[in-house]
Amino acid sequence: MTSTEEHAAPAVGPVSDTGPAIVPGEPLPRGAVDFGGQLRLRRNDYAPLTPPVLGEWTPTLSVSVVIPAHGHPEKLALVLASLAAQSYPAHLMEVVVVDDGSPEPLTLPEVRPENTRLITSAPGGWGSGHAVNTGVAASSGQVVLRLDADMLVYREHVESQMRWHHQIDYGVALGHKMFVDFDPAAMTPAHVRDEVAAGRAELLFDREGADPHWVERLINKNDRLRTAGRLSYKVFVGATGSLHRSLFETAGGLDAALVLGGDTEFAYRVAQSGAVFVPDLDTSSWHLGRSQMQTRRDAGTRYRMPFVSNRVPDFHLRRKHPERQWEVPLVDVVLDAAGHTLEEVDATAAALLAGTTPDLRLWLVGPWDSLDEDRRSPLDEEHLDLRLIRETFRGDPRVRFVAAAPQRDPRVTFRLTVGAGTAPSPDALGDLVKEIDREGAGLLCAPLPGATRSDGVLRLERASAFARALHLEPGATGTDLDRVVELTCGTHWIPGEPFVVDPGAEEVSEDRPEVVRNRLDRALAEADRLRARAERAERKLRWFTPGLTRRVLRRLAR
């Protein structure tokens, strides 16, 4: 049997839409709002969802378990053996193993699920991300469950994750795992299948000697991720996790150019699509061997930093370098130049481009096609200011000239709309981002003196919040769309004066009382946050040190 051999399998399950998570005539769960038969969840609070008890429900969705594999057939054999004993209906589950250029071509072991295929990774790339994309393209399930080739899963692993996907179609389920040392001679695939089928998977390894994954700290710190807000995507780091195929495709699949760090980058784009991240803790799995980030953490971080930073504006290591420009900007700024003078546009655009947060892309909106090179009176032409604006800013690579406001770029975290003539302070962009992050809001509105609801307002949108709103109400626009964003992520109103300078003042001074007071308030709030963080770290250290010592002693003993 060769690695290119495909094992014929029946079509996976009936093709049907997600069943409604709302029962007609029954009251909605607390905190939930009905959007066309699907629950509206606020930020990452998935508490209104009520997944059924394991073994006491009837699944309808099909699932494709996609396993990228490179060598280590002894681990893959145990993984497939555990999948052969899953509680999820066999006719609704297929397994696609993708051989990612193994030194010795892989073959399928005898003990495996009914509907299992082995394919080779598509030409033109390599790595787990490329292999996952290959497997997803070759699969047919309504839900995609990515599973690494060294993950021995418990009996209900697939079923437990699938419960969430029957509730909403914009959820991401993260499976639980424990890291253990692996001895290939310790057990056979048949033994693994029988133990998993009997519900004794937790006895295959010593839990006391196992290591938890680092994401558990973030999960536990944030009420099982329900209060994690924008940080939720950081726990979706491969190994085991699932999402609807439609969400996978909306996010664009994995970036095959990322050999390491691709899971984080993909999770960010999934979050930008409006996803809710749910840690599924009702079952678990054994990671056969320690992870690379455990054995070579510093080297792995050093490699990932530039690749992930260029693509993920929200990456914590990137935010340590706010003075730098990256491939994907943190903020898209939209400025309407039509009908405005050079001086008005320059007051706004120049201040933003020269500010302390240059990580932006500026879209100047205007009828640029009306500018031609025919003979004209240079000082008196009809579109004089428009021509001067274009010439002033065309040399800055961050500036784009467009006829209409562009669609939201799903990769860019924020979108700021500002009126011409407004003079943002040097720290305005960074301060607005800090403010919306502090509130966890999906929309920040900062009206300037004399502003109306639609004019004279600094408007900062969080792309993920608007993506979820459009998913729940695809036809919503304008104030209707803002209403959905307010329900799902919240809207934060704040006076706009601290973010701009007064163009009418004879001298703009950083020593103005209102500027000093505003900076002092923010500094005090930041000091309180850091103090609380230090106190939590001290408490955690007191709790964690004995456990750490025990694990170190156990390893030394081994």
VOTIDREN-109590 format. One record per residue (C-alpha): y, z, x. Coordinates in Angstrom, 1 decimal. Layout:
> Y  Z  X
...
***
This chain:
> 0.0  0.0  0.0
> 3.3  -1.0  1.5
> 6.8  0.4  1.1
> 8.0  -2.6  -0.8
> 5.3  -2.3  -3.4
> 6.6  -1.4  -6.8
> 4.4  0.5  -9.2
> 4.6  -0.9  -12.7
> 5.9  1.7  -15.2
> 6.7  1.5  -18.9
> 10.3  1.5  -19.9
> 11.8  4.9  -19.7
> 12.4  6.4  -23.1
> 14.3  5.1  -26.1
> 17.8  3.9  -25.5
> 20.1  5.8  -27.7
> 23.5  7.4  -27.5
> 24.0  11.1  -26.7
> 23.2  13.2  -29.7
> 26.2  15.0  -31.2
> 26.8  18.4  -29.9
> 28.4  19.5  -33.2
> 26.3  20.1  -36.3
> 28.2  18.9  -39.5
> 29.0  21.7  -41.8
> 28.5  24.4  -39.3
> 31.4  26.3  -37.5
> 32.4  25.1  -34.1
> 31.7  27.4  -31.1
> 34.5  29.7  -30.2
> 37.2  27.9  -28.1
> 35.9  24.5  -29.0
> 37.6  21.5  -30.6
> 35.8  18.6  -32.2
> 36.8  15.1  -30.7
> 34.7  12.6  -32.6
> 31.5  14.6  -32.5
> 31.9  15.9  -28.9
> 33.2  19.3  -27.8
> 36.5  19.5  -26.1
> 36.2  21.9  -23.2
> 39.2  23.4  -21.6
> 39.5  22.9  -17.8
> 36.0  23.9  -16.5
> 35.2  26.5  -19.1
> 31.8  25.3  -20.5
> 31.2  28.6  -22.4
> 31.5  26.9  -25.8
> 28.3  24.9  -24.9
> 25.1  26.4  -26.2
> 22.1  24.9  -24.4
> 18.8  25.4  -26.1
> 16.1  27.8  -24.8
> 13.8  26.1  -22.3
> 10.7  24.8  -24.0
> 12.1  25.3  -27.5
> 13.9  22.0  -28.1
> 13.2  18.2  -28.4
> 14.8  16.0  -25.8
> 15.9  12.5  -26.6
> 17.7  11.3  -23.5
> 15.9  9.4  -20.7
> 16.5  10.4  -17.1
> 16.0  8.6  -13.8
> 15.3  10.9  -10.9
> 16.6  9.0  -7.8
> 15.3  10.2  -4.4
> 16.7  8.7  -1.2
> 14.2  9.2  1.6
> 14.2  8.6  5.4
> 10.9  9.5  7.0
> 9.3  13.0  6.5
> 6.5  11.8  4.2
> 4.9  15.2  4.2
> 8.0  16.7  2.5
> 8.3  13.8  0.0
> 4.6  14.3  -1.0
> 5.4  17.9  -2.1
> 8.5  16.9  -3.9
> 6.7  14.3  -5.9
> 3.9  16.8  -6.6
> 6.4  19.2  -8.1
> 7.9  16.4  -10.2
> 4.4  15.6  -11.5
> 4.3  19.0  -13.1
> 7.7  18.9  -14.9
> 8.1  20.2  -18.4
> 10.4  17.3  -19.4
> 8.5  14.6  -21.4
> 6.9  12.1  -19.1
> 7.8  9.1  -21.3
> 11.5  10.1  -20.9
> 11.4  10.4  -17.1
> 11.1  7.9  -14.3
> 11.2  8.6  -10.6
> 12.7  6.0  -8.1
> 12.1  6.7  -4.4
> 14.3  4.7  -2.1
> 13.0  4.2  1.4
> 16.2  4.2  3.5
> 14.8  2.5  6.6
> 12.1  5.0  7.6
> 10.7  4.5  11.1
> 7.3  4.1  9.4
> 7.5  2.6  6.0
> 6.9  5.2  3.3
> 4.0  4.9  0.8
> 3.6  6.8  -2.5
> 1.1  9.7  -2.4
> -1.7  10.1  -4.9
> -0.1  13.1  -6.6
> 3.1  11.9  -8.3
> 4.7  11.5  -11.7
> 3.4  8.8  -14.1
> 6.5  6.6  -13.9
> 7.2  6.4  -10.2
> 8.4  3.5  -8.1
> 9.0  3.0  -4.4
> 11.7  0.5  -3.4
> 13.5  -0.2  -0.2
> 17.2  0.3  0.2
> 19.3  -2.8  -0.4
> 20.4  -4.8  2.6
> 23.8  -4.4  4.0
> 24.0  -0.7  4.4
> 22.2  2.5  5.3
> 22.4  6.2  4.6
> 21.7  8.4  1.6
> 24.8  7.2  -0.4
> 23.7  3.6  0.0
> 20.2  4.5  -1.0
> 21.3  6.4  -4.1
> 23.3  3.4  -5.2
> 20.3  1.2  -4.7
> 18.1  3.5  -6.7
> 20.6  3.9  -9.6
> 21.0  0.1  -9.8
> 17.2  -0.3  -10.1
> 16.7  2.5  -12.7
> 17.2  2.6  -16.4
> 17.6  6.2  -17.5
> 20.6  7.3  -19.5
> 21.1  10.2  -17.1
> 20.9  10.0  -13.3
> 19.4  13.0  -11.5
> 19.9  12.7  -7.7
> 17.2  14.7  -5.8
> 16.8  14.9  -2.1
> 13.4  14.2  -0.5
> 13.0  17.7  0.7
> 13.5  19.5  -2.7
> 10.4  21.2  -4.2
> 11.5  21.9  -7.7
> 10.4  24.5  -10.3
> 8.6  23.3  -13.5
> 11.7  23.3  -15.7
> 14.1  21.9  -13.2
> 14.6  18.5  -14.9
> 14.5  19.9  -18.4
> 17.0  22.6  -17.6
> 19.7  20.2  -16.3
> 19.0  17.8  -19.2
> 19.9  20.4  -21.8
> 23.6  20.1  -20.8
> 23.7  16.3  -21.0
> 22.5  16.5  -24.6
> 25.6  18.5  -25.3
> 28.3  16.4  -23.7
> 28.4  13.1  -21.8
> 31.1  14.1  -19.3
> 29.2  17.0  -17.8
> 27.7  17.4  -14.3
> 24.8  19.7  -13.9
> 24.1  21.3  -10.5
> 20.6  22.5  -9.8
> 19.9  25.8  -8.0
> 18.2  25.9  -4.6
> 17.0  28.2  -1.9
> 16.5  27.2  1.8
> 13.2  28.1  3.4
> 11.4  27.3  6.7
> 8.8  24.6  6.2
> 5.3  24.4  7.5
> 3.7  21.0  6.6
> 0.2  22.5  6.9
> 0.8  25.5  4.6
> 0.0  23.8  1.3
> -1.3  20.5  -0.2
> 0.3  18.3  -2.9
> -2.4  19.2  -5.3
> -1.8  22.9  -4.8
> 1.9  22.5  -5.3
> 1.4  20.5  -8.5
> -1.0  23.1  -10.0
> 1.3  26.1  -9.1
> 4.4  24.4  -10.5
> 2.5  23.4  -13.7
> 1.4  27.0  -14.1
> 5.0  28.2  -13.8
> 4.4  29.9  -10.4
> 6.7  27.8  -8.2
> 8.7  30.8  -7.2
> 5.6  32.2  -5.5
> 5.2  29.3  -3.1
> 7.7  30.8  -0.6
> 9.1  34.3  0.2
> 12.4  34.6  -1.6
> 13.4  37.5  0.6
> 13.2  35.3  3.6
> 15.1  32.4  2.0
> 18.8  31.6  2.3
> 21.0  30.8  -0.6
> 23.4  27.9  -0.6
> 27.0  28.5  0.3
> 28.2  27.2  -3.1
> 26.8  30.3  -4.8
> 29.8  32.3  -3.4
> 32.2  29.9  -5.2
> 30.1  29.9  -8.3
> 29.8  33.7  -8.5
> 33.5  34.2  -7.6
> 34.6  32.1  -10.5
> 32.5  33.4  -13.4
> 29.7  30.9  -12.9
> 32.3  28.3  -12.2
> 34.0  28.7  -15.6
> 37.3  29.8  -14.1
> 37.1  27.6  -11.0
> 39.4  24.9  -12.4
> 40.2  22.0  -10.0
> 37.9  23.5  -7.4
> 34.8  23.0  -9.5
> 33.8  19.7  -7.9
> 33.3  21.3  -4.5
> 29.9  22.7  -5.5
> 28.5  19.3  -6.2
> 27.2  18.5  -2.8
> 24.0  16.5  -3.4
> 20.4  17.9  -3.0
> 20.0  18.3  -6.8
> 22.4  17.3  -9.5
> 22.7  15.1  -12.6
> 25.2  13.2  -14.7
> 25.3  10.6  -17.4
> 24.9  7.0  -16.1
> 28.2  6.1  -17.7
> 30.0  8.8  -15.7
> 28.3  7.7  -12.5
> 29.5  4.1  -13.2
> 33.0  5.2  -14.2
> 33.4  7.1  -10.9
> 32.2  4.0  -9.0
> 29.0  5.3  -7.4
> 28.8  6.7  -3.9
> 30.9  5.4  -1.0
> 28.2  3.8  1.2
> 30.6  3.9  4.2
> 30.4  7.7  4.3
> 27.3  8.7  6.3
> 28.2  12.4  6.0
> 30.5  13.9  3.4
> 29.8  11.3  0.8
> 28.7  13.9  -1.8
> 32.0  15.7  -1.6
> 34.0  12.4  -1.9
> 31.8  11.2  -4.8
> 32.2  14.6  -6.6
> 36.0  14.4  -6.2
> 36.0  11.0  -7.9
> 33.7  12.3  -10.7
> 36.2  15.1  -11.2
> 39.0  12.6  -11.3
> 37.1  11.0  -14.2
> 37.5  14.2  -16.2
> 34.1  15.8  -15.6
> 33.1  19.4  -16.3
> 30.8  20.9  -13.6
> 28.0  23.2  -14.8
> 25.8  25.3  -12.4
> 22.4  25.3  -13.9
> 20.9  28.7  -12.9
> 18.0  29.1  -15.3
> 15.6  27.5  -12.9
> 15.5  26.8  -9.1
> 14.0  24.8  -6.3
> 13.0  25.2  -2.7
> 14.8  23.3  0.0
> 12.1  22.5  2.6
> 13.9  23.4  5.8
> 17.4  24.6  6.7
> 20.4  22.3  6.0
> 22.3  20.6  8.8
> 25.4  22.5  7.8
> 23.5  25.7  8.5
> 22.1  24.6  11.9
> 25.1  22.5  13.1
> 28.0  23.6  10.9
> 30.9  23.1  13.4
> 29.7  19.6  14.5
> 29.2  18.6  10.8
> 32.7  19.8  9.8
> 34.3  18.1  12.8
> 32.6  14.8  11.7
> 33.4  15.1  8.0
> 37.1  16.1  8.4
> 38.7  12.6  9.1
> 36.3  10.7  6.8
> 36.7  12.9  3.8
> 40.4  13.6  4.4
> 41.3  10.0  4.2
> 39.6  9.7  0.8
> 40.1  13.1  -0.9
> 43.7  14.3  -1.2
> 42.5  17.7  -2.5
> 40.3  18.3  0.6
> 41.2  21.7  2.0
> 41.2  20.6  5.6
> 43.5  17.8  4.8
> 46.0  20.1  3.2
> 46.5  21.8  6.5
> 48.3  18.6  7.6
> 50.9  17.9  4.9
> 53.1  16.0  7.3
> 50.5  13.2  7.7
> 49.9  10.0  5.6
> 46.4  9.1  4.5
> 44.5  6.2  3.0
> 44.5  7.7  -0.5
> 47.9  9.5  -1.2
> 48.2  12.8  -2.8
> 50.9  11.7  -5.3
> 51.8  8.4  -6.9
> 55.5  8.4  -7.7
> 56.8  6.0  -10.4
> 60.6  5.2  -10.3
> 62.2  2.7  -12.6
> 64.8  0.8  -10.6
> 65.8  -1.7  -13.4
> 69.4  -1.4  -14.4
> 70.2  1.1  -11.7
> 72.4  0.8  -8.6
> 71.3  0.9  -5.0
> 73.0  4.3  -4.6
> 71.1  5.8  -7.6
> 67.7  4.6  -6.5
> 68.4  5.5  -2.9
> 69.3  9.1  -3.8
> 65.9  9.6  -5.3
> 63.6  7.4  -3.3
> 65.1  8.3  0.1
> 64.8  12.0  -0.6
> 61.2  11.7  -1.6
> 60.2  9.5  1.4
> 62.0  11.8  3.8
> 60.7  15.0  2.2
> 58.3  17.6  3.7
> 55.4  16.0  1.8
> 55.3  12.4  2.9
> 51.7  12.0  1.5
> 52.9  9.8  -1.4
> 53.0  6.2  -2.6
> 56.2  5.1  -4.3
> 56.1  2.5  -7.1
> 59.5  0.9  -7.7
> 59.5  -0.7  -11.1
> 61.8  -3.7  -11.8
> 62.1  -7.4  -12.5
> 61.6  -8.4  -8.9
> 60.5  -11.9  -9.9
> 64.1  -12.6  -11.0
> 65.1  -12.6  -7.4
> 65.1  -16.1  -5.8
> 66.5  -17.7  -2.7
> 68.7  -20.3  -4.4
> 72.4  -20.6  -3.4
> 74.4  -17.7  -4.8
> 77.5  -15.6  -4.3
> 76.2  -12.8  -2.1
> 78.6  -10.2  -3.3
> 78.8  -11.2  -6.9
> 75.3  -12.2  -7.9
> 73.8  -10.9  -11.2
> 70.9  -9.1  -9.5
> 72.8  -7.8  -6.5
> 71.7  -4.1  -6.7
> 68.1  -5.2  -7.3
> 68.2  -7.3  -4.2
> 69.7  -4.5  -2.1
> 67.1  -2.1  -3.3
> 64.3  -4.4  -2.3
> 65.7  -5.0  1.1
> 66.3  -1.3  1.7
> 62.8  -0.2  1.0
> 60.6  -3.2  1.7
> 59.9  -2.0  5.3
> 58.3  1.3  4.2
> 54.5  0.8  3.8
> 54.4  3.5  1.2
> 56.7  1.5  -1.2
> 55.3  -0.9  -3.8
> 57.4  -3.3  -5.9
> 56.0  -3.9  -9.4
> 57.1  -5.4  -12.7
> 55.7  -2.5  -14.8
> 54.4  1.0  -14.2
> 50.9  0.7  -12.8
> 47.8  2.1  -14.3
> 46.8  5.5  -13.1
> 44.8  5.3  -9.8
> 41.7  7.4  -10.4
> 41.5  8.3  -6.7
> 45.0  9.8  -6.5
> 45.3  13.4  -7.6
> 48.8  13.4  -9.1
> 51.3  11.0  -10.6
> 55.0  11.9  -10.7
> 57.6  10.2  -12.9
> 61.2  10.7  -11.9
> 64.4  9.1  -13.0
> 66.8  7.2  -10.7
> 69.8  9.2  -9.6
> 67.8  12.5  -9.4
> 68.0  14.0  -5.9
> 64.8  15.9  -5.1
> 65.0  18.7  -2.6
> 63.1  18.2  0.7
> 60.3  20.5  -0.6
> 60.3  19.3  -4.2
> 57.1  17.3  -4.1
> 55.1  20.0  -2.3
> 56.5  22.8  -4.6
> 55.7  20.8  -7.7
> 52.1  20.4  -6.6
> 51.8  24.1  -5.7
> 53.3  25.0  -9.1
> 50.8  22.9  -11.2
> 47.9  24.1  -9.1
> 48.9  27.7  -9.5
> 49.0  27.3  -13.3
> 45.9  25.0  -13.3
> 47.7  22.8  -15.7
> 47.1  19.1  -16.5
> 50.8  18.3  -17.0
> 53.9  19.9  -15.5
> 57.3  19.1  -17.1
> 60.5  20.2  -15.3
> 63.5  19.2  -17.4
> 66.9  18.8  -15.6
> 70.2  20.0  -17.1
> 71.0  17.9  -20.2
> 67.5  16.4  -20.3
> 65.8  15.3  -23.5
> 62.0  15.4  -24.0
> 61.7  11.8  -22.8
> 64.5  11.5  -20.3
> 65.7  13.5  -17.3
> 62.4  15.3  -16.9
> 60.3  15.6  -13.7
> 56.9  14.9  -15.0
> 53.8  15.6  -12.8
> 50.4  14.5  -14.2
> 47.0  15.6  -13.0
> 44.9  12.4  -13.0
> 41.6  14.3  -13.9
> 43.2  15.9  -17.0
> 44.4  12.5  -18.3
> 41.1  10.9  -17.6
> 39.3  13.5  -19.7
> 41.8  13.2  -22.5
> 41.3  9.4  -22.6
> 37.6  9.9  -22.6
> 37.8  12.2  -25.6
> 40.4  10.1  -27.4
> 40.3  6.6  -25.9
> 43.1  5.2  -28.1
> 45.6  8.1  -27.5
> 49.0  7.2  -25.9
> 52.3  8.9  -25.4
> 52.8  12.2  -27.1
> 49.3  12.0  -28.7
> 47.8  11.7  -25.2
> 49.9  14.6  -24.0
> 48.6  16.7  -26.9
> 45.0  16.2  -25.8
> 45.9  17.1  -22.3
> 47.6  20.3  -23.5
> 44.4  21.2  -25.4
> 42.0  20.5  -22.6
> 44.0  21.5  -19.5
> 47.3  22.9  -20.5
> 50.9  21.9  -20.1
> 53.3  23.9  -18.0
> 57.1  23.8  -18.6
> 59.5  25.0  -15.9
> 63.2  24.5  -15.2
> 63.8  21.6  -13.0
> 66.9  22.9  -11.1
> 64.9  24.5  -8.2
> 63.4  21.1  -7.4
> 66.6  19.1  -7.0
> 70.0  19.3  -5.3
> 73.3  19.0  -7.1
> 74.7  15.5  -6.3
> 78.1  16.6  -7.5
> 78.4  19.5  -5.0
> 80.8  19.0  -2.1
> 78.2  20.4  0.3
> 74.5  20.9  -0.3
> 73.4  24.1  1.5
> 70.0  25.7  1.9
> 71.9  29.0  1.7
> 72.9  28.6  -1.9
> 71.9  31.8  -3.9
> 69.7  30.0  -6.3
> 67.8  28.2  -3.5
> 67.3  31.4  -1.6
> 66.2  33.3  -4.7
> 63.7  30.6  -5.7
> 62.2  30.5  -2.2
> 62.0  34.2  -2.1
> 60.2  34.3  -5.4
> 57.7  31.8  -4.2
> 57.2  33.6  -0.9
> 56.6  36.9  -2.7
> 54.1  35.3  -5.0
> 52.3  33.7  -2.1
> 52.3  37.1  -0.3
> 50.7  38.8  -3.3
> 48.1  36.1  -3.5
> 47.2  36.4  0.2
> 47.1  40.2  0.0
> 44.7  40.0  -3.0
> 42.6  37.5  -1.1
> 42.4  39.8  2.0
> 41.4  42.7  -0.2
> 38.6  40.6  -1.8
> 37.4  39.5  1.6
> 37.3  43.1  2.9
> 35.3  44.2  -0.1
> 32.9  41.3  0.3
> 32.5  42.0  4.0
> 31.6  45.6  3.3
> 29.0  44.4  0.8
> 27.8  41.5  2.8
> 27.3  43.0  6.3
> 24.1  45.0  5.5
> 22.5  42.0  4.0
> 23.5  39.8  6.9
> 22.1  42.3  9.3
> 18.8  42.4  7.5
> 18.5  38.6  7.5
> 19.3  38.5  11.3
> 16.7  41.1  12.0
> 14.1  39.2  9.9
> 14.8  36.0  11.9
> 14.6  37.9  15.2
> 11.3  39.4  14.1
> 9.9  35.9  13.2
***
